[in-house]
């Protein structure tokens, strides 16, 4: 009986020793594996750190990385954009007009300018929305982009346009009356009235103008609001377009438009095309 117990004790001790040895072996293998994985991750991290500069673009001071296309409309993507019919840089301002060349009305027409010196290095940027709330098919709207500084005449620029398609086509209900055009020393003024022929109030009534020289090139653009800017049905309100200009004699005609949040301009053919009024 004692011999049998002693045999059982020896067998049990042997099994426990084998289990312990296996545990130590597996633990050592796991430790080695973890150390190897950490070393690999460290190498990868080190490689990424060393090579991170390749994710950046480095240019020489005073240089540029592309050759922009100057004095024409460019697009951020392949989608069609409204046409810039004309634009010009006047000292610290870019003026021009944009055309809706689509078959549907557009709104929130935004123009961004990038201006470069004679060496093609960008010197300033500016942005502005077209003066009209909504631009109907075939209609033009003026814009002026104010720049932070006066620039030399040999500066170049690019214009990028963006817009949104209008969900609603505003009905023609505003009648425009241009009463007087007057020129003064270094200024000009246009006076008139807007009549609301719609069934509801016309809110935020805005009058915009594009001013042309004898060659129909844009000299300047401007906008104002009627006073008051809310016009009840069958009522009217006056407006005054007035601003300073170096050479008012250059202005030979003006295209005037009127819009509100709800309505667009009435014209002779019932189409909301920009109304051209001759300079008197």
KAJOVEN-V888600 format. One record per pair of residues at least 12 apart in sequence whose C-alpha atoms are under 8 Angstrom apart, sorted by the first residue. I is the first residue (numbers start at 1). J is the second residue. Records with the same first field share a line. If there is no record, write none. Layout:
# KAJOVEN-V888600
I=J  J
This chain:
# KAJOVEN-V888600
62=121
63=121
64=120  121
67=120
68=120  158
69=158
70=156  157  158
71=87  156  157  158  159
72=84  158  159
73=158  159  160  161
74=158  159  160  161
75=160  161
76=160
81=161  162  163
82=98  99  100  101  102  161  162  163
83=98  99  100  101
84=96  97  98  99
85=97  98  99
86=98  217  218
87=218
88=218
89=153
90=153
91=150  151  152  153
92=146  147  148  149  150  151
93=144  145  146  147
94=144  145  146  147
95=142  143  144  145  218  219  220  221
96=142  143  144  218  220  221
97=140  141  142  143  210  218
98=130  140  141  142  143
99=135  138  139  140  141
100=135  136  137  138  139  140
101=137  138
102=137  138
103=137
104=136  137  165  166
105=134  135  136  137  165  166  169
106=134  135  136  163  164  165  166
107=133  134  135  163  164  165  166
108=129  130  133  134  162  163  164
109=129  130  161  162  163  164
110=127  128  129  130  161  162  163
111=127  128  129  130  159  160  161  162
112=125  126  127  128  159  160  161
113=125  126  127  145  157  158  159  160
114=126  157  158  159
115=155  156  157  158
116=155  156  157
117=154  155  156
118=154  155  156
120=156
124=147  148
125=147
126=145  146  147  148
127=145  146
128=143  144  145
129=143
130=142  143  144
131=143  208  222  223
132=206  208  259
133=259  260  261
134=166
136=169  272  273
138=273
139=272  273  274
140=273  274
141=210
142=208  209  210  221  222
143=221
144=220  221
170=262  263  264
171=262  263  264
172=263  264  265  266  270  271  272
173=196  197  198  263  264  265  266
174=194  195  196  197  198  258  259  263  264  265  266
175=194  195  196  197  265  266  267
176=192  193  194  195  257  258  265  266
177=192  193  194
178=190  191  192  193  277
179=191  192  193
180=192  280
181=279  280
182=280
183=248  249
184=248
185=248
186=244  245  246  247  248
187=242  243  244  245  246  247  248
188=242  243  244  245  248
189=240  241  242  243
190=240  241  242
191=238  239  240  241
192=238  239  240
193=226  236  237  238  239
194=226  236  237  238  239  258
195=231  234  235  236  237
196=231  232  233  234  235  236
197=233  234  235
198=233  234  263
199=233
200=232  233
201=230  231  232  233
202=229  230  231  232  233  260  261  262  263
203=229  230  231  260  261  262
204=225  229  230  260  261
205=225  226  229  230  231  258  259  260  261
206=223  224  225  226  229  258  259  260
207=223  224  225  226  239  256  257  258  259
208=221  222  223  224  256  257  258
209=221  222  223  241  254  255  256  257
210=222  254  255  256
211=251  252  253  254  255
212=250  251  252  253  254
213=250  251  252  253
214=250  251  252  253
216=253
219=250  251
222=241  243
223=241
224=239  240  241
225=239
226=238  239  240
227=239
251=279
252=278  279
253=276  277  278  279
254=276  277  278  279
255=274  275  276  277
256=274  275  276  277
257=274  275
